[in-house]
Amino acid sequence: MAFIKTIAKDEAQNLLNDLYQTERKTNGYVPNYAKAISLHPEVYDAWKKFIGAIRSNMRPRRYELVTFATAMALKCTY
């Protein structure tokens, strides 16, 4: 398991605080992917656009199957 430095919700400022608040409103909590990107919150928008571009060319079922197959190949249990 990888351990990375993250910025806690109560320490978030500016762009990161906005990101955390948006995720809290959308999901009801701050997901791990938002925490993982906390040191560089400016990357989040680019990541969302990247994922959106990939998903726009696939049906939802195919996207989920590819994601699952990739996780299995990488032995990711998350």
MISEMAR-714474 format. One line per 2 residues: their letters; for each residue x negated, y negated, z of N, C-alpha, C, O, CB. Coordinates in steps of 0.1 Angstrom, whole numbers, plus 5000, padded with zeros to 4 digits. Atoms other than C-alpha are relative to their C-alpha. Glycine has a CB too. Layout:
BEGIN
a) X,Y,Z,X,Y,Z,X,Y,Z,X,Y,Z,X,Y,Z; ... $
***
This chain:
BEGIN
ma) 4992,5012,5000,5000,5000,5000,4991,4988,5000,4981,4987,5007,5010,5000,5012; 5008,5013,5001,4987,4965,4991,5005,4991,5011,5017,4990,5014,5002,4994,4986 $
fi) 4997,5010,4991,4986,4938,5016,4995,4987,4995,4984,4985,4991,4993,5003,5014; 5003,5013,5006,4987,4902,5004,5004,4989,5010,5013,4991,5018,5007,4998,4987 $
kt) 4996,5011,4991,4988,4869,5022,5012,4993,4994,5013,4991,4982,4988,4990,5001; 4988,5007,5004,5022,4852,5020,5002,4988,5009,4996,4987,5020,5012,5009,5000 $
ia) 4996,5011,4992,5037,4820,5033,5014,5003,5006,5023,5006,4999,5000,4987,4992; 4988,4997,4993,5064,4825,5059,5011,4990,4996,5008,4979,4993,4998,5001,5015 $
kd) 4989,5008,5003,5099,4811,5054,5000,4987,5007,5003,4976,5002,5013,5007,5002; 5000,5012,4992,5095,4786,5082,4988,4991,4998,4988,4980,5003,5000,5004,5015 $
ea) 5011,5009,5004,5062,4773,5068,5001,4995,4986,4992,4987,4982,4987,5008,5002; 4999,5003,5014,5074,4769,5032,5003,4985,4999,5011,4979,5006,5011,5008,4993 $
qn) 4998,5015,5003,5073,4733,5018,5002,4998,4985,4998,5007,4977,4988,4992,5005; 4999,5004,5014,5082,4716,4986,5006,5010,4991,5017,5016,4993,4987,4995,4995 $
ll) 4995,4991,5010,5086,4739,4956,5002,5014,5006,5012,5021,5002,4989,5001,4989; 4998,4987,4994,5082,4771,4977,5013,5000,5009,5020,5009,5009,4988,5004,5008 $
nd) 4988,5001,4992,5109,4759,5001,5012,5000,4991,5022,5007,4995,5000,4987,5008; 4989,4999,5010,5132,4753,4971,5002,5014,4995,5014,5019,4994,4997,4990,4989 $
ly) 4999,4986,5005,5124,4788,4958,5007,5009,5011,5016,5016,5008,4986,5005,4997; 4995,4992,4989,5131,4804,4992,5015,4997,5002,5023,5006,5004,4992,4998,5013 $
qt) 4986,5003,4998,5164,4785,4996,5009,5005,4989,5020,5010,4991,5001,4984,5001; 4993,4995,5011,5175,4794,4961,5002,5015,5001,5013,5020,4999,4993,4997,4987 $
er) 4999,4985,4999,5168,4831,4967,5009,5004,5012,5017,5013,5011,4986,5006,5003; 4991,4998,4989,5186,4829,5001,5014,4998,4996,5023,5006,5000,4996,4991,5012 $
kt) 4986,5003,5005,5217,4814,4984,5004,5011,4991,5016,5016,4992,5001,4987,4994; 4996,4990,5010,5216,4840,4956,5001,5014,5006,5011,5021,5003,4989,5000,4989 $
ng) 5000,4987,4995,5207,4871,4975,5004,5002,5014,5006,5013,5019,4986,5006,4998; 4997,4998,4986,5215,4864,5011,4987,5002,5008,4988,5002,5021,5009,5011,5002 $
yv) 5013,4999,4993,5178,4868,5020,4989,4996,4990,4992,4994,4978,4998,5015,5005; 5011,5003,5009,5143,4861,5006,4994,5013,4996,4988,5020,5005,4990,4990,5007 $
pn) 5006,4987,5004,5132,4891,4985,4985,5000,5000,4978,4990,5000,5005,5003,4986; 5015,4998,5000,5097,4905,4986,4993,4994,4988,4982,4989,4990,4997,5014,5001 $
ya) 5007,5006,5011,5089,4893,4951,4999,4985,5001,4989,4980,4997,5008,5003,4987; 5001,5015,4998,5096,4857,4961,4989,4998,5011,4981,4988,5009,5013,4994,5005 $
ka) 5011,5001,4990,5073,4862,4992,4986,5002,4993,4977,4996,4996,5002,5009,5011; 5013,4996,5006,5046,4878,4970,4995,4989,4991,4983,4988,4990,5002,5012,4992 $
is) 5004,5010,5009,5045,4848,4947,4998,4986,5008,4996,4976,5002,5010,4998,4989; 5000,5012,4991,5045,4823,4977,4988,4991,4999,4989,4979,5001,5002,5004,5014 $
lh) 5012,5008,5001,5009,4812,4972,5000,4992,4987,4992,4982,4986,4988,5009,5001; 4999,5007,5013,5017,4801,4936,5014,4999,4996,5018,5005,4985,4991,5007,4990 $
pe) 4986,5000,5003,5054,4792,4935,5002,4994,4986,5013,4997,4980,5007,4992,5010; 4998,5005,5013,5049,4774,4902,5000,5011,4989,5005,5009,4978,4988,4990,4996 $
vy) 5000,4989,5010,5044,4808,4885,5014,5006,4999,5017,5013,4990,4990,5010,5005; 4986,4993,4999,5080,4819,4895,5008,4997,4988,5014,5006,4982,5007,4995,5012 $
da) 4992,5003,5011,5097,4800,4867,4995,5007,4987,5003,5012,4980,4999,4984,4997; 5006,4993,5011,5073,4815,4841,5004,5015,5001,5007,5021,4991,4985,4998,4999 $
wk) 4996,4986,4998,5080,4849,4856,5014,5003,4996,5017,5013,4990,4997,5005,5014; 4986,4998,5003,5117,4845,4854,5003,4999,4985,5011,5007,4979,5009,4989,5007 $
kf) 4999,5001,5015,5114,4834,4817,4995,5012,4993,5001,5017,4984,4993,4987,4995; 5006,4988,5005,5092,4864,4810,5010,5012,5001,5012,5019,4991,4987,5003,5007 $
ig) 4991,4989,4998,5116,4889,4825,5013,4998,4992,5018,5007,4986,5004,5001,5015; 4988,5003,5008,5145,4871,4808,4998,5004,4986,5007,5009,4979,5004,4986,5002 $
ai) 5003,4998,5014,5128,4874,4774,5000,5015,4998,5005,5020,4988,4987,4994,4996; 5001,4985,5001,5122,4912,4780,5015,5005,5000,5018,5013,4992,4992,5006,5011 $
rs) 4986,4995,4998,5158,4918,4792,5009,4996,4989,5018,5004,4985,5005,4995,5013; 4991,5005,5010,5174,4898,4764,4999,5009,4988,5008,5009,4979,4996,4986,4996 $
nm) 5002,4991,5011,5161,4924,4739,5004,5014,5003,5001,5023,4995,4986,4999,4994; 4996,4986,4996,5174,4955,4758,5014,5000,5006,5018,4990,5012,4989,5005,5010 $
rp) 4988,4998,4993,5206,4968,4770,4996,5002,5015,4986,5007,5018,5009,5011,4995; 5003,4998,4985,5208,4968,4809,4995,5014,5004,4986,5016,5011,5012,4996,5008 $
rr) 5003,4986,4996,5207,5006,4811,4985,5003,4995,4978,5009,5003,5010,5010,4993; 5014,4997,5004,5175,5008,4790,4990,4993,5008,4980,4999,5012,4999,4996,4985 $
ye) 5010,5007,4992,5158,4981,4810,4998,5007,5013,4987,5008,5018,5006,4985,5003; 5001,4993,4988,5166,5000,4842,4992,5013,4999,4984,5016,5007,5014,5002,5006 $
lv) 5007,4987,5002,5154,5033,4828,4985,4997,4997,4977,5005,5003,5006,5007,4988; 5014,5003,5002,5121,5017,4816,4994,4996,5013,4982,5000,5016,4999,4989,4989 $
tf) 5005,5004,4988,5116,5001,4849,4998,5012,5010,4988,5013,5016,5010,4990,5007; 5001,4988,4992,5123,5034,4867,4988,5009,4996,4980,5014,5004,5013,5007,5000 $
at) 5010,4992,5005,5100,5053,4844,4986,4995,5003,4977,5002,5006,5002,5002,4985; 5013,5007,4997,5072,5028,4849,4996,5002,5014,4985,5005,5017,5001,4985,4996 $
am) 5003,4998,4986,5075,5030,4886,4996,5014,5003,4987,5016,5011,5013,4996,5009; 5004,4986,4998,5073,5067,4885,4986,5003,4995,4978,5010,5002,5010,5010,4993 $
al) 5013,4998,5006,5043,5067,4862,4989,4993,5009,4978,4999,5010,4999,4994,4986; 5009,5007,4991,5026,5042,4887,5000,5006,5014,4992,5001,5022,5002,4986,5000 $
kc) 4999,4994,4987,5036,5064,4916,5004,4989,5011,5000,4989,5022,4988,5007,5005; 4995,5011,4991,5054,5033,4931,5012,5005,5007,5022,5009,5001,5003,4987,4992 $
ty) 4989,4996,4992,5077,5042,4959,5009,4989,5005,5019,4991,5011,4996,5008,5012; 4992,5012,4996,5090,5007,4964,5013,5000,4994,5021,4991,4996,4992,4987,4997 $
***
